[in-house]
Amino acid sequence: MRATYPAWQGKPGPGLRLAKAVALIVIVLLVLFPLWTVVATSLASPQDVIANGGWVVWPERFTLGAYTEILDGGVVTRALLVSGGVTVIGTALSLVCTVGLAYALSRPHVYGGRPMLLLILFTFLFPPGMIPLFLVVRTTGLFDSYAALVLPFLINVFNLIVLRGFFQSIPAELLEAARIDGAGELTMLWRIVLPLSKAVLAVVSLFYAVAYWNRFFEAIIYFNDQTKWPIGTVLRQYVTGGADLSGDSTVTSAPQSTQMAVVVLAVAPIVCIYPLLQRYFVKGVLTGAVKA
Amino acid sequence: MSAVETRRPSREVRRQTSHAQERGHRRRIRRDRVLLAVMAPGVLYFLVFHYGALFGNVLAFVDYVPFLGLADSAWAGLVNFEQMLGDPRFWNAVANTVVIAGLQLVFFFPAPLALALLLHSLVGTTVKRFVQSVVYLPHFLSWVIVVALFQHMLGGAGVVNGWMGEFGLGAIHVIGNPDAYKPLVVAQLIWKECGWATIIFLAALSQVDDQQYEAAALDGAGWWRRLWHVTLPGIRPVIVLLLILRLGEFLEVGFEQFFLQRQAVGPEAGEVLDTFVYFTGFANGEFGYAAAAGLFKGLIGVALVYTANRVAHRLGEQGVYRR
């Protein structure tokens, strides 16, 4: 490393540097290696997987068989479509509602703003219990409806506070000037506030999207119809529960590589979006931590 | 003069002021109508799904029969709570929750601090960025995936046991083993969240004044003494705040993680309060009883968070809810 140490620190001894390097390599491997063997197992031929006792580190005979099998219109295909749809629509709805509420609450002296904020902060202290929320979902007729995966989680208080805090940090003079020029609240939101908030909006979208994509438990209690299950619920049923995935008897691939292919497909969208948004989210987390 | 001023306004005047206030309200609603429309969906969400659910806690006081609905179920008073206090399954869940929360506090809480110190001591930004990207990633994976990964690695036919076999060592029995369950769930939590939790420590570490390090180094302090006398005191407020927050959420050990693995080890080792609520409500159909247990946990949670914040303010640290 040609990195420069601060003048006062001096170069640490070789022993310490070695210890640090070893620690870092171990930590990185602890995170990446499990993911790697999952990908490798999903790509390996059934014979290899069986020969090796259920997993491989390096696929000798590379095959996409597991993927073609589960993406052939079966349970997993449908579940991926459900999760994708819920994620896209849910994130959009959540973003619109969170931005609206956060913006209104960020404006000084808005009618009812103060009591509303207190009501919202209270929900942080006392989140809805599982059984009462179940009762609400039942009463509002959301059973067996995809809306049950979206509406009960429409606004996350943490995201709301982050956004409101960011909106408040926008100089009031900017908005005042726009108002003098005759801009209404919506124009100010659209033309001034949102363009300045792209980074934080990206973070909040990521948080919402990941939450929707990963949601699995609610489908178990709210859906009687298993064909509506999102990918997380299917994963739970077939991978951690070990049920048959293909739905018919012509299983051509070792179940292990099929299961691992489902895991890969459930992780893939997150790993793909993650690097794009990574530079923003530290900022997002810290804004929230400071403001909350 | 003063007598006139202190006299109560006449009825006529009071009526006019209340009219004026009402007109004031109406005028403000009219003035803010766009903003109110923009916030309406969000407000509606909180009213229905948070305050509606808050009201739904009356379930705890009835003998709920799902197909009768809430209105026609018989009022039970505190019977559900009495049943709960005499139920060994409930106390088993409480005990497991407390033990797991304690283990999380001892092993999970310091882990991100240690990792943050390690990352902070790196001078090369490329390596640091890379390690950060890697360790933040598991935070975004769902518990289903994490549990699947752990099964794949540590399960009976998993990778680690394969290696053990190759080296002629005995197989380790971790997954589905009630005795290993509590360390396992804490290890899973560390794997998933340790990296993400470093963010706030790293931010605090970057705020520590370099001049203090310089002064300490001039006085001949080695890295250990600099850590002990400069770094840790410098980030003490953040550590204290996070610790208090964690204590406030002591009973929140997590739900999905335990829901997924409780069956494999059985309720005696694997039941926590949240899974107790789930299995009582959805598997046994005792909704009123389950709601009572949930409400009990919620109320203790509020008390804990409130106390934690009071303590934080008293210690001169900032709590979550600024007054």
Boltz contact constraints between the chains, C-beta under 6 A:
constraints:
  - contact:
      token1: [A, 1]
      token2: [B, 124]
      max_distance: 6.0
  - contact:
      token1: [A, 3]
      token2: [B, 123]
      max_distance: 6.0
  - contact:
      token1: [A, 3]
      token2: [B, 124]
      max_distance: 6.0
  - contact:
      token1: [A, 5]
      token2: [B, 123]
      max_distance: 6.0
  - contact:
      token1: [A, 8]
      token2: [B, 213]
      max_distance: 6.0
  - contact:
      token1: [A, 8]
      token2: [B, 214]
      max_distance: 6.0
  - contact:
      token1: [A, 8]
      token2: [B, 217]
      max_distance: 6.0
  - contact:
      token1: [A, 24]
      token2: [B, 131]
      max_distance: 6.0
  - contact:
      token1: [A, 28]
      token2: [B, 134]
      max_distance: 6.0
  - contact:
      token1: [A, 31]
      token2: [B, 134]
      max_distance: 6.0
  - contact:
      token1: [A, 34]
      token2: [B, 149]
      max_distance: 6.0
  - contact:
      token1: [A, 34]
      token2: [B, 153]
      max_distance: 6.0
  - contact:
      token1: [A, 37]
      token2: [B, 159]
      max_distance: 6.0
  - contact:
      token1: [A, 53]
      token2: [B, 157]
      max_distance: 6.0
  - contact:
      token1: [A, 53]
      token2: [B, 162]
      max_distance: 6.0
  - contact:
      token1: [A, 54]
      token2: [B, 157]
      max_distance: 6.0
  - contact:
      token1: [A, 55]
      token2: [B, 159]
      max_distance: 6.0
  - contact:
      token1: [A, 97]
      token2: [B, 41]
      max_distance: 6.0
  - contact:
      token1: [A, 97]
      token2: [B, 42]
      max_distance: 6.0
  - contact:
      token1: [A, 100]
      token2: [B, 38]
      max_distance: 6.0
  - contact:
      token1: [A, 100]
      token2: [B, 39]
      max_distance: 6.0
  - contact:
      token1: [A, 100]
      token2: [B, 42]
      max_distance: 6.0
  - contact:
      token1: [A, 101]
      token2: [B, 39]
      max_distance: 6.0
  - contact:
      token1: [A, 101]
      token2: [B, 42]
      max_distance: 6.0
  - contact:
      token1: [A, 104]
      token2: [B, 35]
      max_distance: 6.0
  - contact:
      token1: [A, 104]
      token2: [B, 38]
      max_distance: 6.0
  - contact:
      token1: [A, 104]
      token2: [B, 39]
      max_distance: 6.0
  - contact:
      token1: [A, 107]
      token2: [B, 35]
      max_distance: 6.0
  - contact:
      token1: [A, 110]
      token2: [B, 32]
      max_distance: 6.0
  - contact:
      token1: [A, 110]
      token2: [B, 35]
      max_distance: 6.0
  - contact:
      token1: [A, 111]
      token2: [B, 28]
      max_distance: 6.0
  - contact:
      token1: [A, 111]
      token2: [B, 29]
      max_distance: 6.0
  - contact:
      token1: [A, 111]
      token2: [B, 32]
      max_distance: 6.0
  - contact:
      token1: [A, 120]
      token2: [B, 46]
      max_distance: 6.0
  - contact:
      token1: [A, 123]
      token2: [B, 50]
      max_distance: 6.0
  - contact:
      token1: [A, 125]
      token2: [B, 302]
      max_distance: 6.0
  - contact:
      token1: [A, 125]
      token2: [B, 305]
      max_distance: 6.0
  - contact:
      token1: [A, 126]
      token2: [B, 298]
      max_distance: 6.0
  - contact:
      token1: [A, 126]
      token2: [B, 302]
      max_distance: 6.0
  - contact:
      token1: [A, 128]
      token2: [B, 50]
      max_distance: 6.0
  - contact:
      token1: [A, 128]
      token2: [B, 53]
      max_distance: 6.0
  - contact:
      token1: [A, 129]
      token2: [B, 294]
      max_distance: 6.0
  - contact:
      token1: [A, 129]
      token2: [B, 298]
      max_distance: 6.0
  - contact:
      token1: [A, 130]
      token2: [B, 277]
      max_distance: 6.0
  - contact:
      token1: [A, 131]
      token2: [B, 281]
      max_distance: 6.0
  - contact:
      token1: [A, 131]
      token2: [B, 287]
      max_distance: 6.0
  - contact:
      token1: [A, 131]
      token2: [B, 290]
      max_distance: 6.0
  - contact:
      token1: [A, 131]
      token2: [B, 291]
      max_distance: 6.0
  - contact:
      token1: [A, 131]
      token2: [B, 294]
      max_distance: 6.0
  - contact:
      token1: [A, 132]
      token2: [B, 53]
      max_distance: 6.0
  - contact:
      token1: [A, 132]
      token2: [B, 56]
      max_distance: 6.0
  - contact:
      token1: [A, 132]
      token2: [B, 57]
      max_distance: 6.0
  - contact:
      token1: [A, 133]
      token2: [B, 53]
      max_distance: 6.0
  - contact:
      token1: [A, 135]
      token2: [B, 56]
      max_distance: 6.0
  - contact:
      token1: [A, 136]
      token2: [B, 52]
      max_distance: 6.0
  - contact:
      token1: [A, 136]
      token2: [B, 53]
      max_distance: 6.0
  - contact:
      token1: [A, 136]
      token2: [B, 56]
      max_distance: 6.0
  - contact:
      token1: [A, 152]
      token2: [B, 49]
      max_distance: 6.0
  - contact:
      token1: [A, 154]
      token2: [B, 45]
      max_distance: 6.0
  - contact:
      token1: [A, 155]
      token2: [B, 42]
      max_distance: 6.0
  - contact:
      token1: [A, 155]
      token2: [B, 45]
      max_distance: 6.0
  - contact:
      token1: [A, 185]
      token2: [B, 34]
      max_distance: 6.0
  - contact:
      token1: [A, 185]
      token2: [B, 35]
      max_distance: 6.0
  - contact:
      token1: [A, 210]
      token2: [B, 140]
      max_distance: 6.0
  - contact:
      token1: [A, 214]
      token2: [B, 142]
      max_distance: 6.0
  - contact:
      token1: [A, 216]
      token2: [B, 144]
      max_distance: 6.0
  - contact:
      token1: [A, 217]
      token2: [B, 256]
      max_distance: 6.0
  - contact:
      token1: [A, 221]
      token2: [B, 282]
      max_distance: 6.0
  - contact:
      token1: [A, 232]
      token2: [B, 142]
      max_distance: 6.0
  - contact:
      token1: [A, 232]
      token2: [B, 144]
      max_distance: 6.0
  - contact:
      token1: [A, 235]
      token2: [B, 144]
      max_distance: 6.0
  - contact:
      token1: [A, 236]
      token2: [B, 144]
      max_distance: 6.0
  - contact:
      token1: [A, 239]
      token2: [B, 148]
      max_distance: 6.0
  - contact:
      token1: [A, 240]
      token2: [B, 147]
      max_distance: 6.0
  - contact:
      token1: [A, 240]
      token2: [B, 148]
      max_distance: 6.0
  - contact:
      token1: [A, 263]
      token2: [B, 148]
      max_distance: 6.0
  - contact:
      token1: [A, 267]
      token2: [B, 145]
      max_distance: 6.0
  - contact:
      token1: [A, 270]
      token2: [B, 140]
      max_distance: 6.0
  - contact:
      token1: [A, 282]
      token2: [B, 199]
      max_distance: 6.0
  - contact:
      token1: [A, 285]
      token2: [B, 199]
      max_distance: 6.0
  - contact:
      token1: [A, 286]
      token2: [B, 203]
      max_distance: 6.0
  - contact:
      token1: [A, 289]
      token2: [B, 200]
      max_distance: 6.0
